[in-house]
Amino acid sequence: MKILIVDDAEIMLLLIQKFVSSLGHQAVTASNGQMAVEAYRAERPDLVLMDMMMPVMDGPEAAMRIKAIAGDRWVPIVFVTGIGEENRLAEAIEQGADDYLLKPINFRILEAKIKAIQRNSDLQQKVREQSAVLAEYYERAEEEKRVARHLMEQMVNADRLADPQLEYWIDPAESLSGDLIASARTPGQVLYVMLADGIGHGLTAALNVLPLTQPFYTMTEKGFTLPEILVEMNRKVRQVLPIGRFVSTAIVAIDSVGGTLEIWNGGMPEILLLNRAGDKVAGWKSTHLPIGILSPEKFTVTCEHYEFAPGDRLFLCSDGLLESHLADGEQFGIERALAALQSRADAPGRIEGLKHALTDFMQGASHHDDVSVVLVDCSATSDAASEFVPSERLGIDYDSHLHVCWRFQLVLGPDELRNCSVVPFVMEFVKQVEALRSCQSEVFLILSELFNNALDHGVLEIASALKDVRVGMDEYLRQRFERLENLAGGEVEIGLELVEAPTGRVLRIKVRDSGRGFDYTSRLVAADDDSQTHGRGIRLLRNLATSIQYLGNGNEVVLYYLPKSASTTA
């Protein structure tokens, strides 16, 4: 150590200097307090041995100045004092001195004190080094959190959560949330909403849910179904996350035009359907394991279906809301959540009321888990269906030959019908056509309706009337899956042509199936009955198309669609 020795008695200064040097330490000397302050500023010693009574500046004054110069650095100061100076010594220790030694000096005790101070000094050095390491670690961790937060914001795409049908709230237990809320619309304007809850809290939990975002957004925008998206998300989680990591997930599809819900719940609290008054109409508890647990062969994607009424709202939440508890273990629970929503049942700011209710319940305490809430207005109107444009306005004689600008044709056999996502595949081509870019939603709706009719009712021969029954949709889908799996023959042909009409370019869509056809004349009449569930597809096509023609026995349909850009100039 470097030791500063301060004494106005030259013989004492010399004795202590020799002794300190004999112990292997470096000695620096000063003969009064002023010189001691200057020596400390120049040499920065590790220990100061200083006399109390000295000319120019006494020991206590010099000690205060040295401590001020040292700042946060620990500099032990030991006073060497004579008998009778106890009162001054007590004041000096109160003002910052660390120890004292009585004259005449006992050099054995002085050696022991130096060794004790050296041990403390070594410990202080280790503490400083560890503090520096911790500070560096903290800065690095904060930077990682900042990058992770930015990455999550980019991947979650918060702009899409501004959908007018949505209200949502996320309150993380730590700086990053392990809960994820995402929403997107299909080309047909069906709203998909996902609520996911990763294991744990903070950065680790946040990273767990990120693999879900890419398949959810990408596949939704291309028009894939919920089961197809779920299969890909399960595959992605198992591929990316370590073994033992999984994500509880609830995902719903809200078709505001068709008035239907499609729901899958894997490990999340019960999804509730509430009416205008906030009362529970229906609920869907978890019937599946969380995403990432099961292998692709065992993973099930069977969804539940429901027809909602005007004014109904879907309520989704993570267990962090329901399990928020006080010190005595009492939980917030679903009853308090519903009561808070009912207090503002048909007014804006419903989730704000829920926030206030949780805050009041917690009484200033923090919740132990991430809290997330989603409220979806199911029956909000959609602008997916365009205005009906009579074919006469186009001046088209459909029996005449029209010039074809381009043609796209696809013929699908049993294997392709069973394994291919046909409409999203065709839409990838449609997206590249400049004349159709502004009307992808309408083209998607038309293709989906025509293809599904050709496959389900033409090739698979499933009765459309099943959709009239409240529980019929599940039976309809069960038959669809079973018959498609066992399909040995049959085909569907899809053709798209952009043709030149007298007033502009028109999209001609032809869909033909190998089925037995149907009595389309009576079906067109039945489609005018709004009370029936089946026939809605024909009504939708009438609103979107300029002309629909059923040919032969009804197993071939030709539809003309006027793109928006053309209809606005017609």
Residue pairs with C-beta under 8 A, 6 or more apart in sequence:
1 25
1 26
1 45
1 46
1 47
1 114
1 117
1 118
1 121
2 25
2 26
2 28
2 43
2 44
2 45
2 46
2 47
3 20
3 25
3 26
3 27
3 28
3 45
3 46
3 47
3 48
3 49
3 114
4 28
4 29
4 30
4 36
4 39
4 40
4 43
4 45
4 47
4 48
4 49
4 50
5 13
5 16
5 17
5 20
5 27
5 28
5 29
5 30
5 49
5 50
6 29
6 30
6 31
6 32
6 33
6 35
6 36
6 39
6 48
6 49
6 50
6 51
6 54
6 59
6 62
7 13
7 16
7 31
7 50
7 51
7 54
7 80
8 31
8 32
8 51
8 53
8 54
8 55
9 51
10 31
12 51
12 80
12 103
12 105
13 29
13 31
15 105
16 27
16 49
16 80
16 105
16 110
17 27
17 29
19 107
19 110
19 111
20 27
20 49
20 114
21 27
23 111
23 114
25 114
28 39
28 43
28 45
29 39
30 36
30 38
30 39
31 54
32 54
32 55
32 56
32 57
33 50
33 54
33 56
33 57
33 58
33 59
33 61
33 62
33 65
34 56
34 57
34 62
35 56
36 48
36 50
36 57
36 62
36 66
37 57
37 62
37 65
37 66
37 69
39 45
40 48
40 66
40 69
40 70
40 75
41 69
45 75
46 75
46 76
46 121
47 75
47 76
47 78
47 114
47 117
47 121
48 63
48 66
48 75
48 76
48 77
48 78
49 78
49 80
49 101
50 59
50 62
50 63
50 77
50 78
50 79
50 80
51 59
51 79
51 80
51 81
52 58
52 59
52 60
52 79
52 80
52 81
52 82
52 85
52 88
52 89
52 92
53 59
53 81
53 85
54 62
59 79
59 81
59 92
60 88
60 91
60 92
60 95
60 97
63 77
63 79
63 92
63 95
63 96
63 97
64 95
64 96
66 75
66 77
67 75
67 77
67 96
74 121
74 124
76 98
76 99
76 117
76 120
76 121
77 96
77 97
77 98
77 99
78 97
78 98
78 99
78 100
78 101
78 113
78 117
79 89
79 92
79 93
79 97
79 99
79 100
79 101
80 100
80 101
80 103
80 105
81 88
81 89
81 100
81 101
81 102
81 103
82 102
82 103
83 102
83 103
89 97
89 100
93 100
98 117
99 113
99 117
101 109
101 110
101 113
144 203
145 175
145 176
145 203
148 176
148 203
148 206
148 207
149 175
149 176
151 210
152 176
152 206
152 210
155 210
155 213
155 214
156 180
156 181
156 182
156 213
157 182
157 184
157 213
157 217
160 182
160 183
160 184
160 217
161 168
161 181
161 182
161 183
163 183
163 185
163 191
164 377
164 380
165 191
165 254
165 256
165 376
165 377
165 378
165 380
166 183
166 193
166 374
166 375
166 376
166 377
167 350
167 351
167 374
167 375
167 376
168 181
168 351
168 372
168 373
168 374
168 375
169 351
169 354
169 355
169 371
169 372
169 373
170 177
170 179
170 181
170 370
170 371
170 372
170 373
171 177
171 355
171 367
171 370
171 371
171 372
172 178
172 179
172 201
172 202
172 370
173 201
173 202
173 320
173 366
173 367
173 368
173 369
173 370
173 371
174 201
174 202
175 202
175 203
176 202
176 203
176 205
176 206
177 205
177 206
177 370
177 372
178 197
178 198
178 199
178 200
178 201
178 202
178 204
178 205
178 206
178 208
178 209
178 370
179 195
179 196
179 197
179 198
179 209
179 318
179 320
179 370
179 371
179 372
180 194
180 195
180 196
180 197
180 198
180 209
180 210
180 212
180 213
180 372
181 193
181 194
181 195
181 372
181 374
182 193
182 194
182 196
182 212
182 213
182 216
182 217
183 191
183 192
183 193
183 194
184 191
184 192
184 216
184 217
184 220
184 221
185 191
185 192
185 220
185 221
186 192
186 220
186 221
186 223
186 444
187 221
187 222
187 223
187 427
187 440
187 441
187 443
187 444
187 445
188 223
188 384
188 441
188 444
188 445
188 448
189 256
189 257
189 382
189 383
189 384
189 441
189 445
190 253
190 254
190 255
191 253
191 254
191 256
191 376
192 216
192 220
192 226
192 229
192 251
192 252
192 253
192 254
193 251
193 252
193 254
193 314
193 316
193 374
193 376
194 212
194 216
194 249
194 250
194 251
195 249
195 250
195 251
195 268
195 316
195 317
195 318
195 372
195 374
196 209
196 212
196 247
196 248
196 249
196 250
196 291
197 209
197 247
197 248
197 249
197 267
197 268
197 318
197 319
197 320
197 370
197 372
198 204
198 205
198 206
198 207
198 208
198 209
198 245
198 247
199 205
199 208
199 245
199 246
199 247
200 208
201 369
201 370
205 370
208 241
208 245
208 247
209 247
211 233
211 236
211 237
211 239
211 240
211 241
211 247
212 233
212 236
212 237
212 247
212 249
212 291
214 236
215 229
215 232
215 233
215 236
216 229
216 233
216 251
219 228
219 229
219 232
219 424
220 229
222 424
222 427
222 428
223 423
223 424
223 427
223 444
223 448
224 421
224 424
225 421
226 251
226 253
226 262
226 264
226 301
226 303
227 264
227 301
227 302
227 303
228 421
229 251
230 251
230 264
230 291
230 299
230 301
231 296
231 299
231 301
233 249
233 291
234 291
234 292
234 294
234 296
234 299
235 296
237 245
237 246
237 247
237 291
237 292
238 292
238 295
238 296
241 292
245 292
246 267
246 289
246 290
246 291
246 292
246 293
247 290
247 291
247 292
248 266
248 267
248 268
248 286
248 290
248 291
249 264
249 266
249 267
249 268
249 290
249 291
250 263
250 264
250 265
250 266
250 268
250 271
250 316
251 263
251 264
252 261
252 262
252 263
252 264
252 271
252 314
252 316
252 376
253 261
253 262
253 263
253 303
254 261
254 314
254 376
254 378
255 261
255 262
256 378
256 379
256 380
256 381
256 382
257 382
257 384
257 385
257 540
258 536
259 307
259 308
259 379
260 305
260 306
260 307
260 308
260 473
261 273
261 305
261 306
261 307
261 308
261 314
261 378
262 303
262 304
262 305
263 271
263 284
263 303
263 304
263 305
263 306
264 288
264 301
264 302
264 303
264 304
265 271
265 284
265 285
265 286
265 287
265 288
266 286
266 288
266 289
266 290
266 291
267 286
267 288
267 289
267 290
268 286
268 316
268 318
268 319
269 286
269 317
269 318
269 319
269 322
269 334
270 283
270 284
270 285
270 286
270 334
271 283
271 284
271 314
271 315
271 316
272 280
272 282
272 283
272 314
272 315
272 338
273 280
273 281
273 282
273 283
273 306
273 308
273 312
273 313
273 314
273 315
273 378
274 280
274 281
274 312
274 313
274 314
274 315
274 338
274 341
274 345
275 281
275 309
275 311
275 312
275 313
276 311
276 312
276 345
276 346
277 342
277 345
277 346
278 338
278 341
278 342
278 345
279 342
280 338
281 308
281 309
281 312
282 306
284 304
287 304
288 300
294 300
303 477
304 474
305 473
305 474
305 477
307 470
307 533
308 378
308 379
309 379
310 379
311 346
311 379
312 378
312 379
313 375
313 376
313 377
313 378
314 374
314 375
314 376
314 378
315 337
315 341
315 373
315 374
315 375
316 373
316 374
316 375
316 376
317 337
317 371
317 372
317 373
317 374
318 369
318 370
318 371
318 372
318 373
319 369
320 367
320 368
320 369
320 370
320 371
320 372
321 332
321 337
321 358
321 371
321 372
321 373
322 331
322 332
322 333
322 334
322 337
323 331
323 332
323 368
323 369
324 331
324 332
324 358
324 361
324 362
324 367
324 368
324 369
324 371
325 331
325 332
325 368
326 361
326 362
326 363
326 365
327 365
332 358
332 361
332 362
336 357
336 361
337 354
337 357
339 357
340 353
340 354
340 356
340 357
340 358
341 350
341 353
341 354
341 375
343 353
344 350
344 352
344 353
350 375
351 373
351 375
354 373
358 367
358 371
384 441
384 442
384 445
385 442
385 445
385 540
385 543
385 544
386 439
386 442
386 543
386 544
386 564
386 567
387 543
388 542
388 543
389 546
389 562
389 567
389 570
390 546
391 398
391 546
391 547
391 560
393 503
393 546
393 570
394 501
394 502
394 503
394 504
394 506
394 546
394 560
394 562
394 570
395 501
395 502
395 503
396 402
396 501
396 502
396 506
396 546
396 547
396 560
398 547
398 549
398 558
398 560
402 499
402 500
402 501
402 506
402 508
403 499
403 500
404 497
404 498
404 499
404 500
405 497
405 498
405 499
405 500
405 505
406 497
406 498
407 495
407 496
407 497
408 426
408 429
408 495
408 496
408 497
409 493
409 494
409 495
409 496
410 422
410 426
410 493
410 494
410 495
411 491
411 492
411 493
411 494
412 420
412 422
412 491
412 492
412 493
412 494
413 490
413 491
414 487
414 488
414 489
414 490
414 491
416 422
417 455
417 459
417 484
417 487
417 490
417 491
417 492
418 484
418 485
418 487
422 451
422 492
422 494
423 444
423 447
423 448
423 451
426 447
426 494
426 496
427 440
427 443
427 444
427 447
429 496
430 436
430 440
430 443
430 444
430 447
430 496
431 437
431 440
433 498
435 498
435 505
435 507
435 563
435 565
435 566
436 443
436 507
436 563
438 563
438 564
438 565
439 561
439 563
439 564
439 565
442 544
442 561
442 564
443 507
443 561
445 540
445 544
446 509
446 541
446 544
446 545
446 559
446 561
447 494
447 509
449 537
449 540
449 541
450 494
450 509
450 511
450 541
450 557
450 559
451 492
451 494
451 511
452 537
453 511
453 537
454 492
454 511
454 512
454 513
454 515
454 555
455 484
455 492
455 513
456 462
456 464
456 480
457 463
457 464
457 515
457 518
458 492
458 513
458 514
458 515
458 516
458 517
458 555
459 487
459 490
459 491
459 492
459 513
459 514
459 515
460 479
460 480
460 483
460 484
460 487
461 483
461 515
461 516
462 476
462 479
462 480
462 483
464 534
464 535
465 534
466 472
466 473
466 475
466 476
466 479
466 534
467 473
467 476
467 533
467 534
468 532
468 533
468 534
469 475
489 514
490 513
490 514
490 515
491 513
491 514
492 511
492 512
492 513
492 514
493 510
493 511
493 512
493 513
494 509
494 510
494 511
495 508
495 509
495 510
495 511
496 507
496 508
496 509
496 510
497 507
497 508
497 510
498 505
498 506
498 507
498 508
499 505
499 506
499 507
499 508
503 566
503 570
504 562
504 566
504 569
504 570
505 563
505 566
506 546
506 560
506 561
506 562
506 563
506 566
507 560
507 561
507 562
507 563
508 558
508 559
508 560
508 561
509 558
509 559
509 560
509 561
510 556
510 557
510 558
510 559
511 556
511 557
511 559
512 555
512 556
512 557
513 555
513 556
514 555
515 555
516 553
516 555
517 552
517 553
517 554
517 555
518 553
518 554
518 555
519 554
520 550
520 554
523 535
523 538
523 554
524 538
524 550
526 532
526 534
526 535
527 535
527 536
527 538
527 539
527 542
528 539
529 535
530 539
538 548
541 548
541 559
542 548
544 561
545 559
545 560
545 561
546 560
546 561
546 562
547 559
547 560
548 557
548 558
548 559
548 560
549 557
549 558
549 559
550 556
550 557
551 557
551 558
562 570
